[in-house]
Amino acid sequence: MSKLLPNQRHEVILATLQQEGRVLAVDMAERLKTTEATIRRDLRQLAAQNLCKRIYGGALAPTPASGPISSRLHLSRNEKQALARAALELLKEGQIIFLDAGSTHLYLADLLPRDQRLTVVTNALSIASKMLEQPGIRTILIGGELDADIGGCVDAKAVQEIDGFHFDLAFTGICAYDPISGFSAMSYQDAQFKKRLLTRSGNVAVLCTDDKLNTYAPYPFLAASRVDYLVTPSGRHPQLEQQVTHSGGKVLYSDSSTGE
C-alpha cells in the first residue's frame, strides 16, 4: 500500500472500527505502512472528534447507546425483537423479575406471558406502561427522578427501593462491552444502580446486540463471568460467549438454538 494522506488513514481506521469495534496501533501501522506514532496521532485526532475512544495501545468505537430511549428504540429493531423472543425461554412460573430501563427490554415487555404469575419490577415508566396492557402480570414501578437519556430512575431513591426485593432473574441493560472492562454504562449513577441490582438478583441475564460489542462506555459494572444468561445472535460474539460459559453461564441464541 502506497503512503496515505492523513484523511485517507482516518477513513481506513474508521472503517476498521465500524467492522471490528477496535483497532490496535501496532496492527494499523503495519497495515498502512507507517509508524505507530503516526497512528497514535491519528487516533488522538479522531478521539477529539468523538469518533473513537483511546485505550492503551489503540482505540474502541463509541457505543451507539447514547441519547434518549425514544431515539434508540428503532435502532437494530429486528435484532432486538429476536433477542426478546429468545429470552422468553428463561421465564418460569411465579418468578419475580426485574426489567431494567432499555429499548430491548421494552420489546421483551411486549412479549411476556400472562399465564405464569410473573411479577415484574422495573425502573422504567415506558416498561410499566406496557405492563398495563398485560393483565395477569403483577407490576411494581420503583420511583425516583426520571432520567430521559436512561429512560428510567437510577438515583438514590431508586437504589433504596430496590433493596426491598430479591429477584429470581434480572435483565440488566448494557451500553457497551469489551473483553477487558466487561459491560459498561454511559452514566455513573446508572452503573451504581446496576451494581446494586446485581446484589439483589439470583440470576443475571444480558441481551446483547451486535452494535454493543467492542465499544466504549466509561463506567464498567458487570464482568462477563458474572452473567448467568447471555442472549445474543448466533456465532457473533465468540470471545464473549467463551467468557460467559467458562464461568458456568449459558448462551441463548436469538435464532432459537442454544449453547452451553
BAFI-193110 format. One line per 5 residues: number of its first residue (from 1); their letters; for each residue x, y negated, z negated of N, C-alpha, C. Coordinates in nm, 3 decimals, padded with zeros to 5 digits, m for minus. Example, Ala and Ser with C-alpha at 12.3 -4.5 7.8 and 13.67 -1.06 7.14 Angstrom:
<rs>
1> as> 01.319 00.569 m00.780 01.230 00.450 m00.780 01.320 00.330 m00.780; 01.285 00.225 m00.708 01.367 00.106 m00.714 01.290 m00.003 m00.787
</rs>
This chain:
<rs>
1> mskll> 00.085 00.120 00.000 00.000 00.000 00.000 00.088 m00.124 00.000; 00.065 m00.217 00.095 00.143 m00.339 00.101 00.107 m00.428 m00.017; 00.195 m00.525 m00.044 00.175 m00.613 m00.159 00.045 m00.690 m00.145; m00.034 m00.691 m00.254 m00.164 m00.756 m00.251 m00.159 m00.892 m00.317; m00.246 m00.979 m00.272 m00.264 m01.108 m00.336 m00.339 m01.089 m00.468
6> pnqrh> m00.328 m01.185 m00.562 m00.396 m01.169 m00.692 m00.545 m01.139 m00.681; m00.617 m01.210 m00.593 m00.761 m01.184 m00.582 m00.789 m01.045 m00.528; m00.699 m00.991 m00.445 m00.714 m00.855 m00.394 m00.690 m00.753 m00.505; m00.588 m00.779 m00.588 m00.565 m00.690 m00.703 m00.686 m00.691 m00.796; m00.742 m00.810 m00.819 m00.857 m00.821 m00.907 m00.975 m00.740 m00.854
11> evila> m00.995 m00.742 m00.725 m01.104 m00.665 m00.666 m01.085 m00.515 m00.688; m00.961 m00.470 m00.672 m00.932 m00.328 m00.694 m00.952 m00.291 m00.841; m00.905 m00.376 m00.931 m00.920 m00.350 m01.074 m01.068 m00.345 m01.114; m01.146 m00.440 m01.065 m01.289 m00.443 m01.100 m01.363 m00.324 m01.040; m01.325 m00.283 m00.920 m01.388 m00.166 m00.858 m01.357 m00.041 m00.939
16> tlqqe> m01.233 m00.031 m00.988 m01.194 00.085 m01.071 m01.270 00.084 m01.203; m01.284 m00.034 m01.262 m01.361 m00.045 m01.387 m01.506 m00.002 m01.365; m01.563 m00.041 m01.253 m01.702 m00.006 m01.224 m01.718 00.145 m01.206; m01.620 00.208 m01.143 m01.628 00.352 m01.115 m01.591 00.437 m01.235; m01.488 00.393 m01.311 m01.431 00.479 m01.415 m01.450 00.425 m01.556
21> grvla> m01.488 00.299 m01.569 m01.513 00.242 m01.701 m01.391 00.183 m01.768; m01.270 00.226 m01.729 m01.148 00.175 m01.790 m01.034 00.178 m01.689; m00.933 00.098 m01.715 m00.809 00.102 m01.637 m00.692 00.101 m01.734; m00.583 00.165 m01.695 m00.457 00.160 m01.769 m00.357 00.082 m01.686; m00.287 m00.009 m01.750 m00.194 m00.096 m01.678 m00.087 m00.017 m01.606
26> vdmae> m00.036 00.088 m01.669 00.072 00.166 m01.607 00.024 00.236 m01.481; m00.097 00.290 m01.485 m00.151 00.359 m01.368 m00.183 00.260 m01.255; m00.241 00.147 m01.293 m00.278 00.049 m01.192 m00.154 m00.013 m01.127; m00.048 m00.032 m01.205 00.076 m00.086 m01.149 00.135 00.009 m01.045; 00.132 00.139 m01.076 00.184 00.237 m00.982 00.098 00.243 m00.857
31> rlktt> m00.033 00.236 m00.876 m00.125 00.244 m00.763 m00.109 00.123 m00.670; m00.090 00.004 m00.728 m00.084 m00.118 m00.648 00.059 m00.160 m00.615; 00.157 m00.077 m00.652 00.297 m00.103 m00.619 00.343 m00.237 m00.673; 00.313 m00.259 m00.801 00.355 m00.382 m00.865 00.400 m00.349 m01.007; 00.423 m00.451 m01.089 00.473 m00.427 m01.223 00.360 m00.424 m01.325
36> eatir> 00.387 m00.360 m01.440 00.289 m00.361 m01.548 00.263 m00.503 m01.597; 00.366 m00.586 m01.599 00.350 m00.724 m01.643 00.249 m00.798 m01.554; 00.255 m00.771 m01.424 00.161 m00.834 m01.331 00.019 m00.788 m01.359; 00.002 m00.659 m01.380 m00.132 m00.605 m01.408 m00.185 m00.658 m01.541; m00.100 m00.667 m01.641 m00.144 m00.721 m01.770 m00.189 m00.867 m01.755
41> rdlrq> m00.117 m00.941 m01.672 m00.158 m01.079 m01.646 m00.294 m01.082 m01.574; m00.311 m00.992 m01.478 m00.440 m00.983 m01.410 m00.553 m00.953 m01.508; m00.527 m00.860 m01.600 m00.629 m00.821 m01.696 m00.662 m00.936 m01.792; m00.562 m01.014 m01.829 m00.589 m01.131 m01.913 m00.680 m01.230 m01.841; m00.654 m01.250 m01.714 m00.736 m01.343 m01.636 m00.879 m01.292 m01.622
46> laaqn> m00.894 m01.163 m01.598 m01.028 m01.106 m01.585 m01.102 m01.107 m01.719; m01.029 m01.081 m01.827 m01.091 m01.085 m01.959 m01.138 m01.225 m01.994; m01.063 m01.328 m01.951 m01.102 m01.467 m01.976 m01.233 m01.501 m01.906; m01.265 m01.427 m01.801 m01.392 m01.447 m01.728 m01.500 m01.351 m01.776; m01.471 m01.277 m01.887 m01.565 m01.179 m01.943 m01.599 m01.068 m01.846
51> lckri> m01.503 m01.036 m01.757 m01.523 m00.927 m01.662 m01.467 m00.795 m01.712; m01.391 m00.799 m01.820 m01.340 m00.677 m01.883 m01.302 m00.712 m02.026; m01.265 m00.611 m02.104 m01.219 m00.631 m02.240 m01.083 m00.566 m02.255; m00.983 m00.645 m02.291 m00.849 m00.591 m02.308 m00.843 m00.492 m02.423; m00.776 m00.381 m02.403 m00.742 m00.286 m02.507 m00.594 m00.257 m02.495
56> yggal> m00.539 m00.186 m02.590 m00.397 m00.154 m02.585 m00.368 m00.071 m02.459; m00.282 m00.124 m02.373 m00.241 m00.052 m02.253 m00.332 m00.068 m02.134; m00.443 m00.143 m02.147 m00.533 m00.154 m02.033 m00.656 m00.236 m02.065; m00.770 m00.192 m02.012 m00.895 m00.266 m02.031 m01.014 m00.174 m02.014; m01.126 m00.214 m02.076 m01.254 m00.145 m02.063 m01.354 m00.236 m01.995
61> aptpa> m01.452 m00.176 m01.931 m01.562 m00.254 m01.875 m01.650 m00.304 m01.988; m01.709 m00.423 m01.976 m01.803 m00.469 m02.078 m01.930 m00.386 m02.075; m01.992 m00.370 m02.191 m02.116 m00.293 m02.196 m02.229 m00.367 m02.124; m02.319 m00.293 m02.058 m02.437 m00.356 m01.998 m02.545 m00.386 m02.100; m02.526 m00.338 m02.224 m02.630 m00.351 m02.327 m02.621 m00.486 m02.396
66> sgpis> m02.646 m00.591 m02.322 m02.648 m00.725 m02.378 m02.769 m00.799 m02.324; m02.810 m00.903 m02.396 m02.930 m00.976 m02.357 m03.054 m00.915 m02.421; m03.168 m00.980 m02.409 m03.291 m00.933 m02.473 m03.337 m00.799 m02.418; m03.409 m00.725 m02.500 m03.454 m00.592 m02.461 m03.545 m00.597 m02.339; m03.619 m00.706 m02.322 m03.709 m00.717 m02.207 m03.633 m00.711 m02.075
71> srlhl> m03.509 m00.763 m02.074 m03.429 m00.758 m01.952 m03.359 m00.625 m01.934; m03.337 m00.551 m02.046 m03.268 m00.423 m02.038 m03.362 m00.307 m02.006; m03.491 m00.327 m02.028 m03.587 m00.218 m02.017 m03.588 m00.156 m01.878; m03.566 m00.237 m01.776 m03.577 m00.186 m01.639 m03.443 m00.143 m01.581; m03.333 m00.159 m01.659 m03.204 m00.110 m01.614 m03.200 00.042 m01.629
76> srnek> m03.159 00.113 m01.524 m03.148 00.261 m01.529 m03.278 00.324 m01.577; m03.389 00.271 m01.531 m03.520 00.314 m01.581 m03.543 00.464 m01.567; m03.516 00.519 m01.448 m03.540 00.662 m01.426 m03.452 00.748 m01.516; m03.328 00.705 m01.534 m03.237 00.781 m01.620 m03.285 00.779 m01.765; m03.330 00.665 m01.812 m03.379 00.654 m01.949 m03.504 00.739 m01.970
81> qalar> m03.593 00.740 m01.872 m03.713 00.822 m01.883 m03.678 00.971 m01.888; m03.578 01.011 m01.809 m03.535 01.151 m01.809 m03.473 01.189 m01.944; m03.394 01.099 m02.002 m03.336 01.124 m02.134 m03.447 01.138 m02.238; m03.548 01.052 m02.231 m03.658 01.058 m02.327 m03.732 01.191 m02.317; m03.756 01.238 m02.195 m03.825 01.367 m02.178 m03.742 01.481 m02.237
86> aalel> m03.612 01.478 m02.213 m03.525 01.585 m02.266 m03.522 01.583 m02.418; m03.531 01.464 m02.478 m03.523 01.452 m02.624 m03.644 01.510 m02.694; m03.753 01.531 m02.624 m03.873 01.588 m02.686 m03.846 01.727 m02.743; m03.747 01.796 m02.689 m03.711 01.929 m02.738 m03.667 01.926 m02.884; m03.622 01.811 m02.931 m03.569 01.800 m03.067 m03.678 01.787 m03.173
91> lkegq> m03.799 01.758 m03.132 m03.906 01.730 m03.226 m03.967 01.857 m03.282; m03.996 01.855 m03.413 m04.055 01.969 m03.480 m04.172 01.922 m03.567; m04.259 02.015 m03.596 m04.380 01.988 m03.674 m04.346 01.918 m03.806; m04.417 01.809 m03.832 m04.408 01.744 m03.963 m04.284 01.662 m03.988; m04.202 01.635 m03.888 m04.080 01.560 m03.909 m04.106 01.413 m03.941
96> iifld> m04.014 01.356 m04.019 m04.004 01.211 m04.033 m03.887 01.168 m03.948; m03.914 01.090 m03.843 m03.808 01.049 m03.751 m03.795 00.897 m03.751; m03.675 00.852 m03.722 m03.650 00.709 m03.707 m03.621 00.679 m03.561; m03.691 00.580 m03.506 m03.663 00.533 m03.371 m03.603 00.394 m03.381; m03.474 00.386 m03.356 m03.401 00.260 m03.361 m03.444 00.171 m03.245
101> agsth> m03.432 00.041 m03.262 m03.462 m00.052 m03.154 m03.376 m00.020 m03.032; m03.437 m00.017 m02.914 m03.363 00.013 m02.792 m03.458 00.047 m02.679; m03.416 00.016 m02.558 m03.505 00.036 m02.443 m03.532 00.183 m02.416; m03.432 00.270 m02.432 m03.454 00.413 m02.409 m03.553 00.470 m02.509; m03.544 00.424 m02.633 m03.636 00.473 m02.736 m03.778 00.425 m02.713
106> lylad> m03.793 00.314 m02.644 m03.927 00.267 m02.609 m03.994 00.365 m02.513; m03.915 00.420 m02.420 m03.968 00.523 m02.331 m04.002 00.650 m02.410; m03.918 00.686 m02.506 m03.944 00.803 m02.589 m04.073 00.786 m02.668; m04.096 00.666 m02.720 m04.218 00.640 m02.797 m04.343 00.669 m02.716; m04.336 00.645 m02.586 m04.449 00.671 m02.497 m04.484 00.819 m02.486
111> llprd> m04.382 00.905 m02.509 m04.397 01.048 m02.483 m04.420 01.133 m02.607; m04.414 01.073 m02.724 m04.421 01.153 m02.847 m04.552 01.231 m02.855; m04.545 01.360 m02.891 m04.666 01.441 m02.902 m04.753 01.397 m03.019; m04.884 01.407 m03.001 m04.977 01.362 m03.104 m05.021 01.473 m03.198; m04.981 01.595 m03.170 m05.034 01.709 m03.245 m04.929 01.775 m03.335
116> qrltv> m04.820 01.704 m03.368 m04.714 01.764 m03.450 m04.702 01.698 m03.588; m04.799 01.617 m03.624 m04.799 01.550 m03.755 m04.667 01.475 m03.780; m04.622 01.405 m03.679 m04.498 01.328 m03.691 m04.521 01.199 m03.769; m04.418 01.159 m03.842 m04.413 01.026 m03.900 m04.299 00.952 m03.833; m04.329 00.837 m03.772 m04.229 00.757 m03.702 m04.203 00.630 m03.782
121> vtnal> m04.079 00.609 m03.816 m04.036 00.485 m03.880 m03.950 00.410 m03.779; m03.971 00.280 m03.767 m03.895 00.202 m03.669 m03.872 00.061 m03.721; m03.767 00.000 m03.670 m03.739 m00.142 m03.699 m03.775 m00.230 m03.580; m03.840 m00.173 m03.479 m03.870 m00.244 m03.354 m04.020 m00.268 m03.340; m04.059 m00.393 m03.327 m04.200 m00.426 m03.311 m04.258 m00.366 m03.183
126> siask> m04.177 m00.362 m03.076 m04.226 m00.308 m02.949 m04.256 m00.159 m02.960; m04.174 m00.086 m03.035 m04.199 00.057 m03.055 m04.322 00.078 m03.143; m04.333 00.000 m03.249 m04.451 00.011 m03.336 m04.579 m00.018 m03.258; m04.574 m00.114 m03.166 m04.691 m00.144 m03.084 m04.728 m00.026 m02.995; m04.627 00.043 m02.942 m04.653 00.163 m02.863 m04.724 00.269 m02.946
131> mleqp> m04.686 00.278 m03.074 m04.744 00.380 m03.160 m04.893 00.356 m03.186; m04.938 00.232 m03.171 m05.081 00.204 m03.186 m05.162 00.275 m03.079; m05.095 00.307 m02.967 m05.160 00.377 m02.857 m05.151 00.529 m02.873; m05.090 00.574 m02.985 m05.067 00.717 m03.006 m05.136 00.764 m03.133; m05.268 00.776 m03.135 m05.336 00.826 m03.255 m05.287 00.966 m03.288
136> girti> m05.275 00.991 m03.418 m05.224 01.121 m03.462 m05.080 01.113 m03.507; m05.014 00.999 m03.485 m04.876 00.979 m03.530 m04.875 00.870 m03.636; m04.831 00.906 m03.756 m04.821 00.807 m03.862 m04.701 00.717 m03.832; m04.719 00.585 m03.841 m04.615 00.490 m03.804 m04.588 00.393 m03.918; m04.460 00.373 m03.949 m04.419 00.278 m04.053 m04.320 00.181 m03.991
141> ligge> m04.350 00.052 m04.000 m04.263 m00.053 m03.947 m04.190 m00.118 m04.063; m04.056 m00.113 m04.059 m03.980 m00.181 m04.162 m03.959 m00.326 m04.120; m03.950 m00.415 m04.220 m03.953 m00.557 m04.191 m03.821 m00.629 m04.202; m03.828 m00.758 m04.181 m03.711 m00.844 m04.181 m03.720 m00.944 m04.068; m03.612 m01.016 m04.044 m03.610 m01.113 m03.935 m03.588 m01.044 m03.802
146> ldadi> m03.674 m01.069 m03.706 m03.661 m01.009 m03.574 m03.546 m01.073 m03.497; m03.461 m00.989 m03.440 m03.352 m01.034 m03.356 m03.390 m01.007 m03.211; m03.402 m01.111 m03.130 m03.452 m01.095 m02.994 m03.358 m01.012 m02.908; m03.227 m01.026 m02.927 m03.132 m00.950 m02.846 m03.135 m00.802 m02.881; m03.148 m00.771 m03.009 m03.151 m00.632 m03.054 m03.289 m00.572 m03.031
151> ggcvd> m03.392 m00.654 m03.045 m03.528 m00.604 m03.028 m03.586 m00.547 m03.155; m03.527 m00.582 m03.270 m03.577 m00.529 m03.396 m03.515 m00.601 m03.515; m03.541 m00.548 m03.635 m03.491 m00.606 m03.760 m03.369 m00.528 m03.808; m03.261 m00.600 m03.837 m03.139 m00.534 m03.885 m03.076 m00.611 m04.001; m03.152 m00.704 m04.060 m03.095 m00.787 m04.165 m03.097 m00.716 m04.300
156> akavq> m03.063 m00.789 m04.406 m03.052 m00.729 m04.539 m03.184 m00.667 m04.585; m03.296 m00.731 m04.552 m03.427 m00.676 m04.591 m03.452 m00.543 m04.521; m03.416 m00.533 m04.393 m03.433 m00.406 m04.321 m03.346 m00.297 m04.381; m03.224 m00.332 m04.416 m03.134 m00.234 m04.479 m03.191 m00.187 m04.611; m03.244 m00.280 m04.690 m03.303 m00.244 m04.819 m03.422 m00.151 m04.802
161> eidgf> m03.505 m00.180 m04.704 m03.624 m00.097 m04.685 m03.589 00.042 m04.635; m03.484 00.054 m04.556 m03.451 00.185 m04.501 m03.402 00.280 m04.611; m03.356 00.223 m04.722 m03.312 00.307 m04.832 m03.427 00.384 m04.897; m03.549 00.350 m04.862 m03.665 00.420 m04.918 m03.704 00.545 m04.843; m03.622 00.587 m04.747 m03.655 00.703 m04.663 m03.539 00.803 m04.659
166> hfdla> m03.576 00.926 m04.629 m03.478 01.027 m04.585 m03.534 01.088 m04.457; m03.462 01.067 m04.348 m03.513 01.107 m04.217 m03.466 01.247 m04.178; m03.558 01.325 m04.123 m03.518 01.454 m04.067 m03.431 01.432 m03.943; m03.464 01.330 m03.866 m03.395 01.305 m03.740 m03.398 01.155 m03.712; m03.283 01.099 m03.680 m03.274 00.957 m03.645 m03.221 00.943 m03.503
171> ftgic> m03.296 00.873 m03.421 m03.250 00.836 m03.288 m03.186 00.697 m03.300; m03.054 00.693 m03.295 m02.985 00.566 m03.314 m02.946 00.505 m03.181; m02.970 00.377 m03.166 m02.935 00.308 m03.043 m02.785 00.284 m03.034; m02.734 00.279 m02.913 m02.592 00.254 m02.889 m02.578 00.147 m02.782; m02.468 00.072 m02.790 m02.439 m00.027 m02.688 m02.323 00.016 m02.598
176> aydpi> m02.229 00.094 m02.654 m02.111 00.131 m02.577 m02.049 00.256 m02.638; m01.968 00.324 m02.556 m01.891 00.439 m02.603 m01.755 00.442 m02.536; m01.651 00.466 m02.617 m01.523 00.503 m02.560 m01.460 00.609 m02.651; m01.373 00.694 m02.597 m01.326 00.810 m02.672 m01.253 00.777 m02.801; m01.194 00.659 m02.811 m01.117 00.624 m02.930 m01.208 00.565 m03.038
181> sgfsa> m01.290 00.468 m03.002 m01.374 00.399 m03.101 m01.505 00.470 m03.129; m01.549 00.556 m03.038 m01.678 00.620 m03.053 m01.789 00.527 m03.006; m01.904 00.531 m03.074 m02.018 00.449 m03.036 m02.012 00.315 m03.109; m02.044 00.208 m03.035 m02.031 00.073 m03.089 m02.157 m00.009 m03.064; m02.167 m00.118 m03.139 m02.279 m00.211 m03.125 m02.226 m00.349 m03.089
186> msyqd> m02.313 m00.432 m03.032 m02.275 m00.568 m02.996 m02.280 m00.662 m03.116; m02.361 m00.629 m03.216 m02.384 m00.718 m03.331 m02.328 m00.655 m03.459; m02.262 m00.736 m03.541 m02.209 m00.688 m03.668 m02.323 m00.641 m03.759; m02.430 m00.721 m03.768 m02.543 m00.681 m03.853 m02.605 m00.550 m03.805; m02.617 m00.536 m03.675 m02.674 m00.414 m03.620 m02.588 m00.294 m03.655
191> aqfkk> m02.457 m00.308 m03.644 m02.366 m00.198 m03.677 m02.379 m00.159 m03.824; m02.390 m00.259 m03.912 m02.403 m00.229 m04.055 m02.536 m00.161 m04.083; m02.642 m00.206 m04.016 m02.772 m00.140 m04.031 m02.764 00.006 m03.988; m02.701 00.032 m03.875 m02.692 00.169 m03.824 m02.609 00.257 m03.918; m02.503 00.201 m03.974 m02.423 00.278 m04.069 m02.507 00.322 m04.188
196> rlltr> m02.592 00.231 m04.238 m02.679 00.269 m04.350 m02.782 00.372 m04.305; m02.833 00.355 m04.183 m02.928 00.453 m04.129 m02.869 00.593 m04.129; m02.742 00.604 m04.091 m02.677 00.735 m04.084 m02.671 00.804 m04.219; m02.660 00.726 m04.327 m02.655 00.785 m04.461 m02.791 00.837 m04.505; m02.897 00.796 m04.436 m03.032 00.837 m04.472 m03.088 00.942 m04.377
201> sgnva> m03.003 01.000 m04.292 m03.051 01.087 m04.184 m02.990 01.225 m04.193; m03.076 01.327 m04.191 m03.026 01.464 m04.190 m02.959 01.499 m04.059; m03.018 01.454 m03.947 m02.962 01.477 m03.815 m02.965 01.347 m03.735; m02.863 01.331 m03.652 m02.849 01.209 m03.572 m02.851 01.246 m03.424; m02.937 01.177 m03.348 m02.945 01.201 m03.204 m02.908 01.073 m03.128
206> vlctd> m02.833 01.091 m03.020 m02.792 00.979 m02.934 m02.835 01.008 m02.791; m02.910 00.916 m02.733 m02.948 00.924 m02.592 m02.854 00.831 m02.515; m02.766 00.888 m02.433 m02.656 00.812 m02.373 m02.670 00.803 m02.222; m02.693 00.684 m02.170 m02.697 00.661 m02.026 m02.555 00.647 m01.972; m02.540 00.671 m01.843 m02.409 00.666 m01.779 m02.340 00.532 m01.798
211> dklnt> m02.417 00.424 m01.794 m02.355 00.292 m01.793 m02.295 00.252 m01.928; m02.316 00.334 m02.034 m02.257 00.305 m02.164 m02.117 00.370 m02.178; m02.082 00.461 m02.088 m01.960 00.539 m02.101 m01.838 00.454 m02.070; m01.735 00.466 m02.158 m01.609 00.392 m02.140 m01.632 00.243 m02.123; m01.719 00.189 m02.208 m01.742 00.045 m02.210 m01.713 m00.007 m02.350
216> yapyp> m01.711 m00.139 m02.361 m01.668 m00.202 m02.485 m01.781 m00.277 m02.554; m01.795 m00.256 m02.684 m01.873 m00.342 m02.773 m01.790 m00.355 m02.901; m01.797 m00.468 m02.970 m01.695 m00.498 m03.073 m01.708 m00.427 m03.207; m01.823 m00.362 m03.236 m01.842 m00.311 m03.371 m01.871 m00.160 m03.372; m01.768 m00.076 m03.386 m01.788 00.069 m03.393 m01.867 00.107 m03.518
221> flaas> m01.956 00.208 m03.503 m02.034 00.251 m03.620 m02.053 00.402 m03.626; m02.019 00.475 m03.521 m02.051 00.618 m03.519 m01.948 00.694 m03.437; m01.881 00.789 m03.502 m01.788 00.877 m03.431 m01.868 00.986 m03.359; m01.818 01.029 m03.245 m01.887 01.134 m03.170 m01.900 01.262 m03.253; m01.804 01.286 m03.341 m01.807 01.406 m03.425 m01.922 01.408 m03.524
226> rvdyl> m01.984 01.292 m03.548 m02.097 01.283 m03.641 m02.230 01.307 m03.571; m02.231 01.314 m03.439 m02.355 01.329 m03.363 m02.401 01.474 m03.365; m02.523 01.497 m03.406 m02.579 01.632 m03.407 m02.637 01.670 m03.271; m02.699 01.573 m03.203 m02.759 01.599 m03.072 m02.724 01.485 m02.977; m02.660 01.521 m02.868 m02.631 01.426 m02.761 m02.720 01.459 m02.643
231> vtpsg> m02.797 01.362 m02.596 m02.881 01.380 m02.479 m02.821 01.295 m02.368; m02.787 01.361 m02.256 m02.708 01.294 m02.153 m02.733 01.358 m02.017; m02.708 01.287 m01.907 m02.715 01.352 m01.776 m02.611 01.463 m01.766; m02.643 01.568 m01.694 m02.560 01.688 m01.687 m02.423 01.660 m01.624; m02.318 01.701 m01.697 m02.184 01.700 m01.642 m02.120 01.565 m01.622
236> rhpql> m02.179 01.459 m01.675 m02.126 01.324 m01.652 m02.023 01.283 m01.756; m02.033 01.335 m01.878 m01.950 01.287 m01.989 m01.873 01.403 m02.054; m01.786 01.473 m01.981 m01.723 01.593 m02.036 m01.642 01.568 m02.163; m01.571 01.456 m02.170 m01.490 01.429 m02.290 m01.579 01.403 m02.410; m01.685 01.327 m02.392 m01.780 01.302 m02.500 m01.848 01.430 m02.542
241> eqqvt> m01.891 01.510 m02.446 m01.956 01.637 m02.479 m01.864 01.726 m02.561; m01.736 01.729 m02.525 m01.640 01.811 m02.598 m01.624 01.761 m02.742; m01.621 01.630 m02.761 m01.610 01.576 m02.896 m01.730 01.614 m02.981; m01.847 01.613 m02.922 m01.969 01.646 m02.996 m01.973 01.795 m03.029; m01.951 01.880 m02.930 m01.964 02.025 m02.952 m01.850 02.079 m03.039
246> hsggk> m01.733 02.018 m03.033 m01.620 02.064 m03.115 m01.652 02.053 m03.264; m01.738 01.960 m03.300 m01.776 01.941 m03.440 m01.907 02.008 m03.474; m01.958 02.092 m03.384 m02.080 02.167 m03.412 m02.207 02.105 m03.361; m02.197 01.993 m03.288 m02.315 01.930 m03.231 m02.363 02.003 m03.107; m02.478 01.963 m03.060 m02.540 02.025 m02.944 m02.564 01.920 m02.836
251> vlysd> m02.547 01.961 m02.711 m02.572 01.873 m02.598 m02.698 01.919 m02.526; m02.788 01.824 m02.502 m02.907 01.850 m02.421 m02.894 01.766 m02.295; m02.917 01.830 m02.181 m02.905 01.759 m02.054 m03.041 01.711 m02.007; m03.042 01.595 m01.947 m03.169 01.538 m01.903 m03.222 01.604 m01.777; m03.148 01.703 m01.722 m03.203 01.786 m01.616 m03.267 01.912 m01.675
256> sstge> m03.283 01.912 m01.808 m03.352 02.017 m01.885 m03.266 02.140 m01.913; m03.141 02.144 m01.863 m03.053 02.252 m01.906 m02.987 02.210 m02.035; m02.938 02.306 m02.112 m02.876 02.274 m02.240 m02.738 02.335 m02.248; m02.655 02.275 m02.332 m02.520 02.326 m02.353 m02.489 02.330 m02.501; m02.404 02.421 m02.540 m02.367 02.434 m02.682 m02.222 02.393 m02.700
</rs>
